[in-house]
Amino acid sequence: MSAGTFEALRGQLHEAATAFADGPGALEGILRGIVDDVDRALGEPLEIFPVCHHSPASALAMARRLRAKQPKVVYLELCEDMAPLLTELRNCRLPVAVQAFAGEVVGFPADWSPLSVVAPITEASAEYQAIAYALDTPGVELVLVDRSSDHVFQWEARDAHPPAPGEPADPDAPHGEDGAALHGDAVGVEIGDLRPRFAELEEHLLRHGRVRHWSEWWHQYVEVPLGDGDHDTYRQVMLLIGSLFRRLAPGDPRRVRVDEDRERYMWTRIRGHLTATGTDPGDCLYVCGAFHAASRVEEFGVHGTDTFTITPPSGTRWRHGLIPSSHAAIEAQFGLAGGSVSIAAAEWAKNVRRTGVKPFRLQGQAGTKKQGRKARLPSPAPSGAPADKLSGFLGRPPALDRLDEAELLGWSVDIVRAARRNGYLASTADAIAVFETSILLAGMRDRAKPTPYDFQDAAVTCIEKDVVPGRRDVRRLVESMMGGDRVGQVGYDALPPLARDVHDRLAPLALRLQQRGVQRALLDVASRPELEACSDVLWILRRLLPQGAARPIMGERRLGERPIQESWDLALGTHQRALIELGYEGVSIEQVLEQRLRRTAYDPRATTGAVLETVEDALLHLRSRRLADELGTRALEVLSRERSVDGAPEVLRRVRRLLAYHRTHEPALPAWIESFVTTGYAHYCTLLPTAFTDEDATVRQVGAMLGFLFSMEGLALSLGCDRTQLELAVAQSRPEDPAKTALLWAARTHLGTLSRTELRARCADLLGNPLVVPSYPRYLSGFLHALEPVPALADFVVEAVSQAFARLPDQVLLPWLPSLITSLRSGGTELAPLLIREADRLFPGRLAALDSWTPPWEAPPSPVGEQGAAGPHAGQGVALLAAHPAACDALAGLLGCDDPWRPAPAATTRGAVLLSEHPATGEALAALLTTG
């Protein structure tokens, strides 16, 4: 580069700085420094090609330059560890994203996990042109020189600043659709990011350019002018813009440090490769963002200093793959306006047709036309010293494009047709209005030709007269018409082994699983037993993938049951990214599920209920007794450490289910379940008195504790537990809450320390006390939850509720009814059938019988009361006992009872008629006992 190439431009800028700033000061330093940056980059022996992210002008200039120069080595600004994946792009349909993923982190904060870095690639990008040229041209080497994925997070951790994905620039951009979430929370690699970081500068450009957002400004003032420019003009203008934005960027130390370290990293890798291979820098091409092309670090250039030290990678294990991307996902991640990438794709296709430039495409690329024999590239054109193109470009007024009426008319007709399909009352008059309004808006913004953004505003103004819920807005319709939110797809051959295994195992369903959208799968396992394996895969995918990827319509999976018929809605193509990321965690879905179950169970914050859920999943999906026993032992450890009863309802529900399964399918209970029952019995007995008085413990939780103690009592006593511990825990409980008090009464009734007569009398006293009547519904709530531990009280609960409806005043009863209904709906779904069944047994079946019906609790007492055998009629019906009182006397003496016998009526002898008429059985039994 000649030293005087830009002297004329420097002089013009010096005069402009003097005129605007009343003297050569800071402004002159900035303006002249920009020219110095351009001069320095152009003078580098290694040609630097500045690009902008997803810019059609950059892609077009790159295609031209690659055919003209034909470099032997292409250095690309992309994470160096992603190089092996680029060859798989030919098996995908663009746009896709190259991803580095780490599920477990080493050397980084634990709350950053999982780590993910993505670099999206579209056909209308200079990066894809360079990749396609290098991979399909013999003798060309592609070298990625940017920092690795590990260093992305190393530098974030160094600056103590957590990584965050890009925020959308347009708040109205509809990034809530499916395509916008394809990248998840991954950190995007900014390849060729070119946007002013000086907020006042961006605001100034948008205001004077009469545009709404940066994407529109870039399209109008950079994309269109550079679309027809030659290589030297494009290169110098992009370097000028990169230098301007760099020098006017605010001094954020962290971001400046990262930018400069990236430049040092890349130039260090480039010099290392040149030294190792001995390649002539003139035969190479360095593709990087225009922001980094105007670098001023000491390591810049082939002859820069080697003072930068690249730190070794951390211990984090990274997995790499390709995931589907979309225009909306790129816009959401990199802060672009909604629809800008779709408009850029349409502009790229239009420029290719208009200029006749033949772009590079990977051989066999999905979604592209099949090419014939690959034509040989022409001989590279000699490259001389570039002339000063900036002076003429900056001094030339913007070229006004001629209005393309045919194109604008086609847009207007297409948007009206799309609006009609989506429920708008659009007509030919609206098409004419959109056409004329587009021209009017372009004229108001000093444009001779309406841009797609002008047309979008005109369509919204003329067609979307009102907003209807559930209907797509016109702005999104315009974006779809311009190319739409194109979603990429990763081909079968580029999928990880796990994803390919899932597709192979689901092949008997005969569905196109890579197709986007929902597909219905019908599994008749009874007639086709081979489909049971597909059912197993689908239930595991439902457990691992996001909601909607595999959704059962008919059929369910329970412990100990086999499928018969099932129906599924599958959307694996829509959720391809999630399926691919499963491949980063293991080689099969069973291995991934086992790892996740262990991770959940051994989490320091895991609860007993959560660990029992993993035990159930291990039996349900993996049918692994070994894993279930291991996780069950972990559940026992977690239970012994818990000091609250928050998870008691879930623990009770899952333990009951596991007990029922093992009792019906195995000869003996596992050792961990026996230990869990004994430990849980002692644990809940210890916590019971505190739970009754704790305000944070709900009635449902205390009821679940009692349910565990009462339902597991028989097994616990057989395993060596002491019932006295439960009796003492109940005796020590002193609740103050009415609901818990009723629950305690039910527990005492179950244990025999409180009779039904006493319980009924207490409830009657509550209804008879005017001071307690307002709180009586809370006692009923306690009785409702008592059906969990004491289901035998169902008849009494029906009686108590009936008494409440009969005797409570309306001002107390009516406000309580909603809480009763919500209580049954939320926590009483298992209890409501008990009440309904008992009410059906007690109440008359016909309405006519209701008038003469007498409730059982109001009926006169039967001759045999609740006094038992010690009552005045104890001898009736027990003639055998009265005739042979020796055994009863011995038991009475053992218990310390000395009540005298009452004479039995003569009628009681009728109870032994059967023995006298058929004595053979008794004689045989006597002989057996005598012989024994």
N, C-alpha and C positions, 0 to 999 in steps of 0.2 A: 504494500500500500504506500503510495507516494505521500510524503509529508504534507504536500500542499493540496491534497484532494479536497478537503473541506475548508480551505482558507476563506473562500468567498462566503461560505455559510457562516463561518465564525465572525466575519466582519459584519454581516447582516444582523446576527444575533447581538453583537456588541452594540450596534446602533439602536436596536430595539430595546435592549436593557437600559441604555442611557436615556432614551425617550420616556420609558415607562417608569423608571425608578429615579429619575433626576440625577443620574450618576452611576458609574459601574460599581455595583455593590454585590449583595448576595444574589440578586436575580441574574446578574451576568455570570456569576460563578456557577449557578445551576445550569443556565443555558449553554455556556461553553463546556461545562462538564459533561453534558449530555452528548455533545458532539465528540468529545474525547472518548467517551465510552464506546460510541459507534465506531470511531476510528480504530480504537484498540482491538475490538472484536473482529473487525474486518481485516486487520493486519495479522491475525493469528494464522500460523501455517496450517493448523488443523481447522478446516472449515466448520464454523458454528452455524447451525441452522435453527433459528429461533421459531418457536411455534406457540400457538395458543390452544388451550384445551378444547377439543371437539370443534375446531374451526374449519369450515369448508374451504376458506381461502388458504389456510395452512396445508390442508390435505392436497389441494390442487397444486400449490407451489412445490410440495414435497414430491408429488408424482412427476412433475416436470423436471425437477432437479435430479432425481434418481435416474431418470432416463438419459439426462444430459451428462452427468458426471460419472455414473456407474462406480460408486465407491466400492472398495474391497472390504472395508470394515465399517460398520455402522455402530456408533456408540449411542445408546438410548438411555434417556433419563427414566429409569424404572428400577424397582427394587431388584438387586442382583440375584436374590435367591429365587425369583420367579422365572428365571430363564428356561428351565426344563419344561415349563407348562406351555410355552408359546407354540410349540409344534402341534399341540392338541386343538388349537384354534380352528384348524381346518375341519374338525369334526363337530363344530358348533355353528349355530346360527346367531349372528351378531344382532344386538349387543350382548356381550357377556363380560364378566369381570374376573380377573385373575385374583385369587384369594390366598392369603396366608392365615392359618388359623391355629390357635393354641388353646386347648381346653384347660390345661393345668400349667400354672405359671411358676417359674423359678427365678428369683431375683427381682420380681416386681410386686407391687402391693396386691394382696390377695383379692381385694374388692374390684380390681381391674379385670378379673377373669370372667368370661373367656376373652382372649385377645384376638382381634381380627383386623386384617388390612386388606383392602380391595383396590384394584386399579381397573376401572371399567374401560372397555375398548369398543368403539363403534367404527363402522366403515368410513364415516365422514370425519376421520381424524388422521393427522399426519403420522401418529405413532403406528397405526395399522398399516399405512402405506409402507413405512420403513420395515415393519416386521414381515409383511408379505414379500417385499423385494428381497430381503436378506434370506428368508427361508426357502424361497423358490428359485433363487439365482445361484448356480454352482460357483463355488469359490468365494462366496461372500460370507463373512462372519458377523454375527450379531452379538454385541457385548452390552450387557446391562451394567450400568456404572453407578446407579444411585444407591443410597444406604439400604441395608437389608431391612427386612421386617422387624428383626430383633432390635436393630439400632433405632428404629422409629420410636419404640417404647423405651429404649435405654435413654434416649435424649429427653423424652418426656419425664421419666423418673428423675433424671439429673436436674431438671428445672422444677421438680416438685409440682407439676401441673398435669392433672389427669387429662387424657385424650378425650376429645369430644367430636362427634360428627358435625359436619357443616350444617348450618341453619339455612332454611329457605330464605331467599332474598325477597320474594314476593309473598306477603302474608296471605294474599288471596289465592295463592296457587293451591290447587286441590291435590295435596300430597297424601291424602288419606286413602287413596285407592290401593288396590293390591300391588300394582307395579312399583309404587313408591317405597314399599317396604322390603324390596328384594335384597338390599344391602344390609338390612338390620341396623345395628349400632356399630358397624365396622368403621374404622378410620380410613378415610380415602387418601390415596396417594395423589397429590396435586401435580399431575404431569402437564406442564405448560400453563399453569395457572397465571392468568394475566388480568388483574383487576386492581384499580387504584385502592391503596390502603389508607389514603388521606381522605377522610369523610367529606371534608369541605370541597376537595377537588371533584369527587364523584358527584356531589350535589350540584356543583357549578356546571359540570358537563351535562348532567341530565336536564337542568333548568334551561340552559342556553341551547341544547339540542332539541328541546321540546319533546322529550320522551319520558316514559314512566319508569323505566328501570334500565339497569346497565346492559342487559342482553340486547335490548332494542337499540341502545346507543352504539354498541359494538357492531351490530349488523349494519346500521345505516352509515357509519362513518369510517369503518375499517374493512368489514367484509366486502361490501359492494365495491369500494374504490380499489382494493387489492385483488379483486377477482380477475381483472384483466391485466394486472401489472406484471412486468418481467421479474426475473429472479433477483436482480440487484435491487430493484425498487422494493420488492417485498421484504428482502432481508434487511435493508437499511431502515425501512419504516418500522418493522417489528423491533429492531434493536433500539430505535429511538423511543418507541413507546415503553419498552421494558426499562430503559434507563430513566425515563421521566417518572414512571411510577415508583422506581426504586429510590430515586433521590428525593421524592416528595413523600415517601412513606414516613409515618410517625416512628419515633425511636423506641419501639417496644423491645426492650433488651432481649427477652426470651425468644421472640420471633426472629429478630435480626440474627441472633446467635445461631438458631437452627438453620436459617437460610444460608448463612455464610459457611456453616459446617457442612451442609449438603454440597455446596460448591467445592469446598476443599476435598471432600470425600470423592466426588466425581472426578475431579482433575487428578487426584492421586491414583485412582484406579486406571484412568486413561494413560497416564505416563507409565504406570507399571506394565500395562499391556503392550504399549509401544516398545518399551525396553525389552520385554520378554520375547516378542515376536519379531522385532526389527522392522516393523511396517513403516513405510513412508507416511508421514502425517498428511501429505497431499492426496493420498489415496483413501483417506478416511473422511467420515462425516459424523459430526457430533450433533445429535438432535436433543434439544433441551428447551425448556420454557424461556420465553423472551426475558422474563424477570431475572433468570439466572445467567442468561447469555451476556448481560451487561454487568458482570461481576467485577468487583474491584479488590478482591482478596489477593494476597501475595502468591498464593498457590495457583492462580489463574494462568492458563496457557501451557503449552508443551514445555516451555523453558521456565516454568514457575518453580518456586522453592518446594522442597520436600520436608516440611516441618510438621505436617499434620499426622497425628498418630491415630490409627483406626483401632478402637478397642475390640477385644475378643467378644464373641457372642456369649450370651448368658446360658444358663442351663435349661432354658425353656425349649421344649421339643415342638417344632413347628411342622404343620402339615399343609400341603399346598394342593390347590385344585381350582377348577373353573366353576363359577356359579352363574346362573342366568341373571342378566341385568335388564334394565329398561330405561327408556328416556326419562320417565318420571323419577326413577331411582337416582339417576345421575343428577337431575335438577335438584332433588331434595338434598343430596349429599354435598354437592359443591355450591349450593346457594345460588343457583341459576333461576331465572324466571320460568314459571310454568309454561310449557310448550316451546321453549327456546331450542331444545335439542331436536325436537321434531321439525321445527322450522329450519334448523341448520341441515338436517338430513335432506329435506326437500330442496334447499338451496344447493347442496352438494350435487344431487342428481341433475338439477337444472344446469349447473356450471359444466358438468361433464358432457351433457348433450350439446351445450352451446359452444364450448371451446374445442371439443373433439379430443381432449386429453384422454389417453387410455390409462385408467387407474390400475394399480396392482391388486390382485386378489389371489388368495391362497388356493392352490390347486385342490379341488374337491371340497371347497368351502360350501357348507350348507347354506341354502338361501340365495345362492348366486347361480348364474347360468353356467352350464357346462362348457368349458373352453376346449377348443380343438388342440392341435399341435401348438406348443408354446413357441411363439416367434422369437427369434434372436434379437437381442437389443442392438440398436445401432452403435457404431463406434462412438466412444465418448467425445464430446466436443471440447476443443481446447479452451481453457479458462484463462482469460487475461485479467489484468488489474481492473476492478470495477471502477466506474466513474461515479461522480457525485450525482446521485439521483434525488437526494433529499431536498436540495435547493429548489429544483423544479417542481417536485411533488408538493412541498409546503407552500410555494408561491402560486401554484395553479389553483384557480377556483374549482370547487367540486363539480364534476361532470354530472349534468342533469340527464338522467335516463329518460328515454322516450316512453310515453305511456303505452303499455301493452294491453290494449283493450280486450283482445281475445282471452288473454290469461285472466284478467280481472272479471270478465263476463263469466268465464267458466267457474271461477271461485264463487261468484254470486249465485249462480244456478245451483251449484253443488251444496252450498250451505242451506239454501231454501229446501232442497230435497232432503237433506239430513234433518233439518228442523221438523219437517212434516213427519218423518219416520219416528221422531221422538216426541210427538204430541203437540207441537206448536201449530197454531193456525196461520201458517206462512203462505204467501201467495206470490204470484209473479210481480205484483207491485212491490213486495218486500225485496225481491231480487233487484229491481230497478233502484229502490231506495238505498240498498247496500252499495250498489255500484256507484251511485252519485255521491253518497256520504263518504265513501273511501277516497274519492278524488278531492272532495271538500276538505277532509281532515289532512290529507297530504299537502294540499295547498296552504292550509293554516300552519303547517309545520315546515314550510319552505322545502317541499319535496315535489318534484314533478311527477314521480311515479309512486303510487301507494305501496308501502311495504306490507308484508303479512300482518304486522302489528296494527297498521292503520286499518286494514281490512277486518281484523278481529274486533277492534273498537267499533267500527261501523256496523258489523253484524250484531253485536250486543245491543247497540243503540236502536237498531231498526227492528229486530226480531224479538228480543227478550223484553217485551213490554211489561211483563209481570213474571214473578218467580213462583213456580208451582212446586211444592214438595214432592220429592221422588222423581223429578224429571231432570235430566242432564242439562246443565246450563250451556248457553250458546258458546261461551269461551272454550269449553272442552270440546264442543262439536267442531269448532274451527281447528283446534289442535289435531283432532282425529283426521279431519279432512286433509291437513297438511302432511300427514304421514302417521299421525296417531302415536300413542304411547307404545311404540314397538317394543316387544318383549323378546329377549333372546332365549336360546335353548342350548343346553349342553348335550351333545350327541352321546349315544350309548357307549361308543368306544372311548370317550373322554371322561366317563363317569368313574368314580372310585370303585374298588371291588365290592364294597357293601351295596352300593346302589345297583350295580349290575346284578348282584345276587338276588336282590329284591325283585327286579324285573324278571329274572329267570324263574324264580319260584312262583310268581304270579302269572306266568305265561298260560297256564291252563284256563285262566279266566277269559282269554281271547279278547283283551281290551288293548287299546292304544294308550298305554300308560304315560307316554311322554307328551301326549296332547294336552293342551291347557283346557281348563273347564272341568265340569263335573260329569262323571260317567257312572252309570248304575251297573253294579255287579250282583248277579243272582247266584247263590251257592246252594244247590240241592245236595247236601252231604249224604242224605239217606240213599239216594240213587247213584251218586258219584262219590265214593269214599275218598278218592284222590284229592278232592277239593278241601278236605279237612286240613291238609297242610297249608293251603291258601288261607283258610280261616285263622290258623295260628299266626301266620305272618301279618294278617290285617289287624288282629287284636294287639299285636306288639307294636305295629306302626301307630295305631290309635293311642297307645301309651307313650310313644316317643315323639311323634310329630305334632305340629300345631293343630288346633281345633279346625276341622274342616278338611284336612288332608285325607283322612279315612274316617267316615262317619257311619255307624251302623244304623240302618233303618228298621230292620227286623232281626230279632235274635239277640241273645245276651249270653254272657259267659259267667258261669258261677262255679264255685269249687265243687268238684266231683261230677259235673255234668258234661255231656258231649254234645256238640252242635248237631242239629238236624237240618234246619233250613235257615239261611241268613240272606240278608239283602244289605248292600253297602253303596254309599255314594263316595266315589274316589276322585280325588283331585291331586294326584301325585305330580302331574305336570305343572300345575300352578304352584305347588310347594316344592319344586325341584331343589331350590337352594337348601331348604331344611333337610331334605333327604341326602344331599351331597355332604352337608356338614356332619351328618351321622357317620359318614365314611371316614371322617377325620378322627373319630373316637374309637373305631374298631373295625374288624374285618367282617363282622356279621351283626345283625340286629340283636341276636341273643347275647353276644358279648357286650354290646353297648348297654343293653338293658341291665345286665348283671352289674356292670360298672356303675351305672346310675343308681341302682338300688343300694349298692354298698356305700356310695357317696352320700346318699340320703340318710342311710341308717347310721353312719359314723360321723355325721355332721355334729359339731359340738352343741348346736341348738336344736337337735332333733328331739321330738317328744315321743312318748311311748306309743301313742296312737299312730304316728307317722312310721315308726319302725315296724309296728304290727302290719301296717299297710304294705310295706316292702315284703314282709313274710308272705302275705296273701298273694302279692303279685308274683313272687318267686314260684309259688305252687300253681298259680293260675296260668301264667304265661310260659314259664320255663320248665315246670314240672320237676323242679330240682329239690329233692329232699335235703341234699347236702347244704345248699345255699339257704334253704328255709331254716334248718337247724342253727346255722351260723347267725343268721339275722335274728332268730328267736332268742338266742343267748344274749345278743346285743340288746333286745327289747327288755330282757330281765335286768340288765345292768342299768338301763335308762330308768326303769321303773323304781329301782331301789334308790336312785338319786333324786327323784322328783319330790318336791315338798308342797305341791299344790294339787288341786283336784280338777283343774281346768279340762284335762283330757279324759276324764272318767267316762263320759258317755261313749266316746269313740273307742276307748279301750274295752268297755263292756261289749259293744256291738261286734268288734272284730274277734275278741277272744271266744265269744259264743259261736261265731261262724267257724273259727278254726277248730274248736272242740268238736262241733258237730261233724266236720269233715273227717277228722282223724278217727273219731269213734266209729264212723260208718265205713271207712276205707282202709283202716289199718288194724292189725291185731292188738296193738298196744299204743298208748299215748307216748309221744316223744318225751324225752327227759326234760327238755326245756319247758314244755307246757306244764308238766307237773310242778317244776320249780316255780314257774310263773304264778300258778294258782296259789301255792303255799305262801310265796313271798307277797303276792297281791293281797291275800287274806290278812296277813299280819300288817301289811303296809296301810291298807284302808281302815283296819280297826284302829290303828294308831292315829290316823288323821281324822277319824269320824267326829270326835267331840269338838275339835277345832273347826271343822267344816260347818257344823251346825250353828256356830256362833260367828263365823267369818262373814262379813257383809259382802265380800267379793265372790264368795261361793254361791252359785245360784241353786235353786231348788232342783233343777234338772240334774246338775252335777252331783248333788248329795244323793238324789234318788238313784243315779247310776252307781254310786259307791255302794249303796245298800243293795242294789240289784246284783252287783258283783259278789257281795258277801253272801246273800241269800241263795243265789243260783249256783254258786260254786261251793256252797257249804258242805254238801255231801262229799264231793271229791276232796275238798281240803281236809275234812275230818278223817277221811280214809287215808290220807297221806301224812297224818300226824299232827294236824293243827288242833287247838283247844277251843271249844265253843265258849268257854268262860271268858275268853278275851273279847268276843263279840258282845256277850251280855254285859260285861263291864263297860265297854265302849258306849253301848246304848244307854246304860244307866248313868254314865257321866255326862251325857249330852244335855245341855240346857239352852235350847234355842229360844230366841225372843221374837223372831219373825213368825207371823201366823202360818204361812205356808210350810215353813220348816217344822213348826210345832205339829201340824197335822201329819207331816211325813214321819215324825218321831212316834206319834200315836200309832200309825200304821205299822211301824217296825216293832213296837212293843206288842201289838196284837199278834203279829207273826211269831214273835218269840214266846207268847203265852203269858206275859206279865200284865196284859190288859185285855179283858174279855170284850166280846162284842156288845154285851149289855152296857158295860161301862163306857165304851166308845160311843154308843148311841146316846147314852145319857149326857155325855159331854157335849155332843153336837146339839142336843136339845137345849142344854143350858146356854149355849152360844146364841141360839135363835131367840131365846127368851130374855136375853140381856140387851136392853136398848143401846147400851154403850158399846157393845161388841158387834151388833148387827152390821154396821157399815164395813167391818173388816171380815165378815163371814165369807164373802167370795174368795178372799185370799186363802182361807182354810180349805175351801173347795179346790183351789189350784194345787195345794199341797196333796190333797187326796187323789187328784188326777195323776200327778207324778208318782204317787205311791203305787200305782198299778204296775210300774216297772219292776220294783222289787217284790211286791205282794200282789200278784194278779188275782189271788183268791178273794180280794176285797172288791171285786168288780160289782157284786150285788149291793154292797154297802155304799159304794160311790154312786150308783144309780139312785139309791135311796136318798143319799145326801143331796144330790143335785135336784131330785124331785121335791124334797122338802124346801130347798131354796126357792124353787119356782113357786111353790105353794104359799110360802110364808114371808118371803122378803118383800119389802115395799118397792114400788116401781122406781123410786128415785135411787135405790141401791141396785136393783136388779138390772135395769136397762143399761146403765153405764158399764156394768160388769160383762154383759153379753159379748161385746167386741173383743175384750181381752180373753174371754173363754174360747172364742172361735180362733183367734190368733195363736193362743197357747196350744190348742189341739192341732192347728195347721203346722206350726213351726216345730214343736217338740213332741207332739203327741201322735204322729202318724202311725206309730206302732200301737198306741194305746187306744185310739178311737175304735178299732174293730172289737176290742174287748167290751167297751161300753155298749156299742151297738148290739153285739150278740147278747149281752146280759139284759139289755132293755127289751130286746125282742122276746126273750124268755119270760120276763116278768109282766110286761104290758100285754093287754088283749090284742088279738090280731085283727079285730073288726071294730069299726067306730061305734056301731050300735051297742056293743058290749061294754063300752067305756063307762056308760052312766051307771050301770049296776056293778061295776068292777070295784073291788076293795083291795088296796095295795097290801102286799104281804106283811109289811112292817106295821100296818094298822089293824091287821086281823087279830081276833082274840087268841091268846096263847093256847097251844096244844096241851093235852094232858101231860105229855112228857116234856118237862121244861129243860132248862139248861143246867139243872142241878146234878145231872149225871146219875150214876149208880147209887150215890149216897142219898138221893132224894126219897120222898115218901113212897114212890112207886118204883123203887129201884129193883124190886124183885120180879116185876112183870117180864115175862118172856125169857127168863134166865133159869129155867128149872134145872138144867144140868149143873149150873154153878151152885145152886142152893142144895142140890142133892149131894154134891161132892165138894165141900168147902175147904178141904185141907190145903190145896194149893193156894187158894186165895188167902187163907189165914196165915200161911207162911210168908207170903209176899207182904201182907199187912203188918205182920210183926217186924219184918225187915225194915219197913218204912216207918214204923212207930205209930201205926194207926190201931186204936183199940175200940172202935165203934162196934156196938152189938149188931147182930144179924136181925133182920126183920122177917117175920114169917111170910113165905111166898104164897100167893093166892093159888087156889086149885086150878085156875085156868092156865097157869104157866106150864102145866105138864104137857100141854099140847105141842110144845116146841120140840119134844123128843119123840114124837110119834114115828118119825122116819127111822130112827135108830132101832126102835122096837120092832118095826115091820121088816127091816132089812139088817139083821145083826151080823151078817157075814163080814162086812167091811170092818166093823169094830173088832170082831174076833181076830181077823187077820192082823190088824194093827197091833192088838194086844200081844199076839204070839210073836210078832216081829220085835216088839219092845222087850218082851221077856227073854227072847233068844239073845238079843244084843247085850 
